Amino acid sequence: MSSAWNASDVTPDGAAWLASAGTYPRSTLALWQERPDAPVVLPCGSVFDVVSAPALFGRRMLDRLWDDGPGSGPVAEFRGRMLLFAAPGTAQRLPALLEWEEWGTRNRDDRRTDSVPPLLCHGTGDAVTVPAPSERPLPTGPTPPELTAPAAPAYPERTRPALADSPAPTHPAPAGAGTPGRSATRWLVAPDTRQPWLPGPEVLLWAAVRAARSAVRISIFPPPDQDAKVYDVSRRR
Protein backbone atom coordinates (compact mmCIF):
# COMPACT_ATOMS: atom_id res chain seq x y z
CA MET A 1 0.00 0.00 0.00
CA SER A 2 1.50 3.32 -1.04
CA SER A 3 1.48 6.14 1.47
CA ALA A 4 2.86 9.60 2.02
CA TRP A 5 4.62 10.67 5.15
CA ASN A 6 3.37 13.54 7.22
CA ALA A 7 5.62 16.57 7.60
CA SER A 8 6.43 17.47 11.18
CA ASP A 9 8.32 20.11 13.13
CA VAL A 10 11.69 19.72 14.77
CA THR A 11 11.64 19.90 18.57
CA PRO A 12 14.16 22.07 20.48
CA ASP A 13 16.08 18.90 21.41
CA GLY A 14 16.06 17.82 17.77
CA ALA A 15 17.32 21.25 16.71
CA ALA A 16 20.15 21.00 19.26
CA TRP A 17 21.12 17.62 17.81
CA LEU A 18 21.16 18.97 14.26
CA ALA A 19 23.11 22.08 15.26
CA SER A 20 25.76 19.94 16.97
CA ALA A 21 26.87 18.75 13.53
CA GLY A 22 28.07 22.23 12.57
CA THR A 23 31.19 24.13 13.51
CA TYR A 24 29.23 26.80 15.38
CA PRO A 25 26.18 25.07 16.91
CA ARG A 26 25.20 28.02 19.12
CA SER A 27 25.12 30.32 16.10
CA THR A 28 22.91 27.85 14.24
CA LEU A 29 20.49 27.67 17.16
CA ALA A 30 20.47 31.47 17.43
CA LEU A 31 19.65 31.68 13.72
CA TRP A 32 16.76 29.27 14.14
CA GLN A 33 15.46 31.23 17.11
CA GLU A 34 15.07 34.27 14.86
CA ARG A 35 14.38 32.49 11.58
CA PRO A 36 12.89 29.03 12.20
CA ASP A 37 11.94 28.85 8.52
CA ALA A 38 15.56 29.03 7.35
CA PRO A 39 17.22 25.90 5.89
CA VAL A 40 20.93 25.55 6.69
CA VAL A 41 23.84 23.57 5.29
CA LEU A 42 25.40 21.14 7.78
CA PRO A 43 28.40 18.81 7.40
CA CYS A 44 28.06 15.04 7.47
CA GLY A 45 30.35 12.47 9.00
CA SER A 46 30.50 13.26 12.71
CA VAL A 47 26.91 13.40 13.98
CA PHE A 48 25.14 11.79 11.03
CA ASP A 49 25.57 10.59 7.47
CA VAL A 50 22.87 10.99 4.82
CA VAL A 51 21.71 8.55 2.15
CA SER A 52 19.87 10.30 -0.68
CA ALA A 53 17.40 8.40 -2.87
CA PRO A 54 14.84 9.44 -5.50
CA ALA A 55 11.60 10.35 -3.75
CA LEU A 56 9.47 7.37 -4.84
CA PHE A 57 12.13 4.78 -4.15
CA GLY A 58 12.93 6.47 -0.84
CA ARG A 59 9.28 6.17 0.18
CA ARG A 60 9.38 2.46 -0.61
CA MET A 61 12.43 2.17 1.63
CA LEU A 62 10.54 3.98 4.39
CA ASP A 63 7.59 1.62 4.03
CA ARG A 64 9.93 -1.34 4.44
CA LEU A 65 11.68 0.21 7.44
CA TRP A 66 8.44 0.97 9.26
CA ASP A 67 6.31 -2.01 8.15
CA ASP A 68 8.87 -4.81 8.48
CA GLY A 69 11.95 -3.27 10.08
CA PRO A 70 13.12 -1.17 13.02
CA GLY A 71 11.84 2.17 11.71
CA SER A 72 13.93 5.06 10.48
CA GLY A 73 15.91 7.96 11.79
CA PRO A 74 15.08 11.52 10.73
CA VAL A 75 14.01 11.79 7.08
CA ALA A 76 13.60 14.85 4.89
CA GLU A 77 12.61 15.67 1.32
CA PHE A 78 14.81 18.05 -0.65
CA ARG A 79 14.26 18.92 -4.32
CA GLY A 80 12.70 15.64 -5.32
CA ARG A 81 14.99 13.38 -3.31
CA MET A 82 14.60 11.61 0.00
CA LEU A 83 17.29 12.24 2.61
CA LEU A 84 17.60 9.39 5.11
CA PHE A 85 19.75 10.36 8.09
CA ALA A 86 22.01 7.45 9.02
CA ALA A 87 24.70 6.53 11.54
CA PRO A 88 28.15 8.05 10.95
CA GLY A 89 30.21 5.74 8.78
CA THR A 90 27.25 4.59 6.69
CA ALA A 91 28.34 6.59 3.65
CA GLN A 92 31.67 4.76 3.61
CA ARG A 93 30.32 1.27 4.20
CA LEU A 94 27.03 1.21 2.27
CA PRO A 95 28.52 1.53 -1.26
CA ALA A 96 30.69 -1.53 -0.62
CA LEU A 97 27.65 -3.49 0.54
CA LEU A 98 25.68 -2.38 -2.52
CA GLU A 99 28.54 -3.41 -4.81
CA TRP A 100 28.67 -6.77 -3.09
CA GLU A 101 24.97 -7.16 -3.90
CA GLU A 102 25.85 -6.40 -7.55
CA TRP A 103 23.77 -3.25 -7.21
CA GLY A 104 22.76 -1.62 -10.49
CA THR A 105 23.93 -4.47 -12.77
CA ARG A 106 22.04 -5.00 -16.02
CA ASN A 107 22.09 -8.79 -16.05
CA ARG A 108 19.21 -10.10 -18.11
CA ASP A 109 18.84 -12.98 -15.66
CA ASP A 110 18.36 -10.61 -12.71
CA ARG A 111 15.46 -8.27 -13.44
CA ARG A 112 15.47 -7.15 -9.79
CA THR A 113 18.24 -4.63 -10.45
CA ASP A 114 16.80 -3.11 -13.62
CA SER A 115 14.65 -0.61 -11.69
CA VAL A 116 17.15 0.30 -8.97
CA PRO A 117 18.00 4.02 -8.89
CA PRO A 118 21.36 5.35 -7.72
CA LEU A 119 21.73 5.98 -4.00
CA LEU A 120 23.96 8.92 -3.08
CA CYS A 121 25.91 8.53 0.16
CA HIS A 122 27.07 11.69 1.97
CA GLY A 123 29.67 11.29 4.71
CA THR A 124 32.90 12.87 5.90
CA GLY A 125 33.80 15.82 3.68
CA ASP A 126 30.23 16.26 2.39
CA ALA A 127 27.45 18.60 3.47
CA VAL A 128 23.68 18.61 3.01
CA THR A 129 20.96 21.23 3.13
CA VAL A 130 18.88 20.62 6.25
CA PRO A 131 15.23 21.75 6.03
CA ALA A 132 13.99 24.54 8.26
CA PRO A 133 12.97 23.25 11.69
CA SER A 134 9.56 24.88 11.70
CA GLU A 135 7.33 27.59 10.35
CA ARG A 136 6.89 28.84 13.92
CA PRO A 137 9.51 30.33 16.28
CA LEU A 138 11.33 27.83 18.47
CA PRO A 139 10.81 28.18 22.24
CA THR A 140 13.33 30.55 23.77
CA GLY A 141 15.57 29.58 26.64
CA PRO A 142 19.18 28.97 27.59
CA THR A 143 21.22 26.87 25.19
CA PRO A 144 22.09 23.46 26.69
CA PRO A 145 25.77 23.34 27.71
CA GLU A 146 26.22 20.03 25.93
CA LEU A 147 24.82 19.70 22.42
CA THR A 148 25.91 16.12 21.86
CA ALA A 149 24.85 12.95 23.59
CA PRO A 150 25.72 9.23 23.48
CA ALA A 151 24.15 7.28 20.66
CA ALA A 152 20.69 5.93 21.38
CA PRO A 153 20.33 2.15 21.76
CA ALA A 154 19.78 0.24 18.53
CA TYR A 155 16.33 -0.85 17.38
CA PRO A 156 14.23 1.21 19.80
CA GLU A 157 10.50 0.66 20.13
CA ARG A 158 8.82 3.56 18.37
CA THR A 159 5.51 4.41 16.74
CA ARG A 160 5.29 4.90 13.00
CA PRO A 161 4.76 8.58 12.07
CA ALA A 162 1.33 9.70 10.92
CA LEU A 163 0.54 9.54 7.22
CA ALA A 164 -0.51 12.42 5.01
CA ASP A 165 -2.72 12.32 1.94
CA SER A 166 -0.15 13.50 -0.58
CA PRO A 167 3.57 14.25 -0.83
CA ALA A 168 4.96 17.75 -0.70
CA PRO A 169 5.66 19.49 -4.03
CA THR A 170 9.17 18.84 -5.30
CA HIS A 171 9.53 22.01 -7.37
CA PRO A 172 11.16 25.17 -6.02
CA ALA A 173 8.94 28.01 -4.91
CA PRO A 174 8.49 30.75 -7.54
CA ALA A 175 10.40 33.96 -7.17
CA GLY A 176 8.71 36.31 -4.75
CA ALA A 177 6.97 33.55 -2.82
CA GLY A 178 6.70 33.76 0.95
CA THR A 179 9.68 31.55 1.85
CA PRO A 180 12.18 30.74 -0.93
CA GLY A 181 12.39 27.00 -1.57
CA ARG A 182 10.02 26.09 1.26
CA SER A 183 7.88 23.97 -1.07
CA ALA A 184 10.96 22.03 -2.19
CA THR A 185 12.12 20.92 1.26
CA ARG A 186 10.47 19.61 4.40
CA TRP A 187 10.87 17.14 7.24
CA LEU A 188 9.01 13.86 6.91
CA VAL A 189 10.32 12.32 10.12
CA ALA A 190 11.65 15.24 12.15
CA PRO A 191 14.33 14.80 14.84
CA ASP A 192 12.72 15.10 18.25
CA THR A 193 15.51 14.10 20.63
CA ARG A 194 19.16 14.90 21.27
CA GLN A 195 20.08 11.27 20.65
CA PRO A 196 17.92 9.94 17.81
CA TRP A 197 18.39 6.37 16.69
CA LEU A 198 20.07 6.24 13.27
CA PRO A 199 20.03 3.19 10.97
CA GLY A 200 23.38 1.76 9.91
CA PRO A 201 24.51 0.50 6.49
CA GLU A 202 23.20 -3.04 6.98
CA VAL A 203 19.71 -1.81 7.87
CA LEU A 204 19.57 0.54 4.87
CA LEU A 205 20.89 -2.18 2.56
CA TRP A 206 18.12 -4.47 3.81
CA ALA A 207 15.49 -1.79 3.15
CA ALA A 208 16.85 -0.91 -0.29
CA VAL A 209 16.94 -4.53 -1.48
CA ARG A 210 13.36 -5.12 -0.36
CA ALA A 211 12.21 -1.83 -1.86
CA ALA A 212 13.75 -2.87 -5.17
CA ARG A 213 12.11 -6.28 -5.05
CA SER A 214 8.71 -4.75 -4.32
CA ALA A 215 9.03 -2.48 -7.36
CA VAL A 216 9.73 -5.27 -9.83
CA ARG A 217 7.00 -7.38 -11.42
CA ILE A 218 7.94 -11.03 -11.15
CA SER A 219 7.18 -13.16 -14.23
CA ILE A 220 6.99 -16.97 -14.46
CA PHE A 221 8.37 -16.80 -18.01
CA PRO A 222 12.13 -16.47 -18.65
CA PRO A 223 13.37 -13.29 -20.34
CA PRO A 224 13.47 -13.48 -24.16
CA ASP A 225 16.75 -14.42 -25.80
CA GLN A 226 17.88 -11.36 -27.78
CA ASP A 227 20.08 -13.53 -30.04
CA ALA A 228 17.38 -16.06 -30.91
CA LYS A 229 16.35 -16.36 -34.56
CA VAL A 230 12.75 -15.50 -35.45
CA TYR A 231 10.94 -17.39 -38.23
CA ASP A 232 7.76 -16.32 -40.00
CA VAL A 233 5.41 -19.30 -39.77
CA SER A 234 2.27 -17.44 -40.89
CA ARG A 235 2.63 -18.69 -44.48
CA ARG A 236 3.25 -22.35 -43.82
CA ARG A 237 1.44 -24.70 -46.23
N, C-alpha and C positions, 0 to 999 in steps of 0.2 A: 504494500500500500504506500503510495507516494504521499509525502507530507512536507509542509514548510515549517521552518523553525521560527519561533516567536522572538522578535528582538527584545532585548532587555537592557536595563541600565547597569552600569558598573557601580558597585558599592564603594564607600570610602576605603575599606580594607582592600578591595580589588584594585582600586586606583593606586594605593600604596605599593601593592605588589608589582603592578605594571611600571610605575615610576622607578622602582628599584633597579630596573634593567638599564636605565640611562646613567650617564655620567653625573648629572646633576638632578637627582630625584626630587629634592625640595623645590627646585625651580619648576620642574614639571608639575608638581602638585599645586604650586602657587598659580601656575598658568591655568590649570583646570579649575581652580577656585574662582577665577575671574572669567574664564571662557570654557565652560564645560562642554561646549559644542565644537571644540577645536581638536581635530586629529593631530597626532604627533608621530614623529619617526623615532623608533627605538631600536637599539641594537639587539641582535640575537646572540645566543651562544653561552651566556652566563646564567640568566634567569629562565629563559625558555628558548626553544627552537620553534620554527614554524614550517609546516608542510602545506604548500599551496596546491590546490586542485581545482579544475574547472567546476563551476557551481553545481551542475547536475550530478557529476560523479562524486563531488564532495558530499552532497546530500545523501547519496546512496551509502557512502562510508559512514555518515552519521547514523543512518537508520540501522546499519549493522552494529555499530558501537553501542547504541542504546537498546536495540531489540534483543541482540544475542550476546553482547559483550559487556565490558565494565563501564560503559559510558564514555564521555569525552572530557577533555579539558575545555578551556575557553575556546570559542570558535567565532570567527568574524567573516563577513563578506566584504570584499574590496574589489570594485571594478570587474565584476563578473567572475571572480574566483573565490574559493573558500579557503580561509586561513585557519588551519587546525594547529593550535598551540600545543607543543610537545615538550617532552623532557629534554634538557640540554644533552647534546651528543647524538640526538636522533638524526639530525641532518647529515652527520658523518657516517652513521651506521646504516640508515635506511636504504640509500642507493645500492650498497653492496648486497643487501638482502633482496632487493628488487632484481638486481642482475642475476643473483643466484636462482631466482624464480624464472629466469629468462623473460623478464618483463619487457613488453613491447616488441617481441619477436613476431615475425610474419609467417610463421610456419603454417602451411596449409592444413596440417594435421592437428593444429591446436587453435581452434577458432576463439578460444577464451581470450587470447591476447589481442585479437584484431580491434576490439573496441576500447582498449585501455588508453586513456589520455596520459600525457606526461605529468609527473608529480614533481614540483619544484621544492627543493629542500633548502631552507635558509638557516644557517648556523653561524659559527664564529666568523667574523668579518663581514657579515651581511646585516642588513637593517630592513625593517618593515614599517609600513604606515599603520599605526594603531588607531582604530576608530575613536571618535569622541566618546567620553564616558557617559554623557547624558545630554539631554536637551534642557535640563534644569540645573541650577547651581548646586554644587556639592556642599554638604554640611560643613560649616566652618568649625575650626577647633585647632588645638595644637597638633603639630606634625609628630607622629610617633618617633621616638628616638631611634628605633631600629626598624628599617624598612624591609629587611629580609627575614626569613624564617626557615626552619628546617623543612625539608620536603615532606609533604603529606604522605601517609601510608598508602601503599598501592591498593588498587581495586576497592575504593571506599563504597559504601552503600549510599546511593544517591537516587533522587527522583528525576525521571526524565523531564526536561523542560517542556513547557506548554507549547502547543502547536498553533501556528497562525494559518490563515486561509490562503495566503499567497506570498511568494517571495518578494523581497524588496527589489525595486528597479535596479538594474545594473548599469544604467547610463549616467554619465555625469550630469549634475544640475546645470541648467542653462545659465548663461551669464546674467548677472543681476538678480539671481534667485536669493532667497533668504540666507542660506548657509551654503557656501560653495562646496560642491561635492558631497553634501550630506546624503543625497539619494543614492550615491554610489558606494557608500560604506556604512556598515552598522554591525553591532554585536548580535550574534545569534544565541550564543551561550556566554554570557558576560561573566568575567571574574568577580567573585563575591567574597573571597577570603584572601588572607595574606599568605596562604600556603595551599594553593589549589593543586589537586591531583592532575598530573600531566601524563598522557600515554607515552610509552616508549616506542622504539622502532618495531619491535616484534608485534605489539598490539596494532599499530597502524598498518603493518604489512598484512596482518590477519584481516583487518577491515577492508583493505584495498583489494585483496584477492577475492573476498566474498562479494564485494561490490561489483567487481568485474564479472564474476560468474553470474550474478543476478541480472546483468545487463545483456547477456548473450543468450540468444535463442538456441536451445539444444535440439539438434535434428538426429533422427534415427538413421538417416541416409548418409553415407560417406561423402566427402566433398568431391566434386567432379574432377576428373583427370584432365588438366589443361592440354596434355600432349596426346590425348586419345584421338584416333581418327574417327571422323563422322561420315557415315554413308547414307545416301538418300535411298530409302527403301519404298518411297511412295509410288514408284513406277514399276514395281516388280510384276512380272507376268504370272 
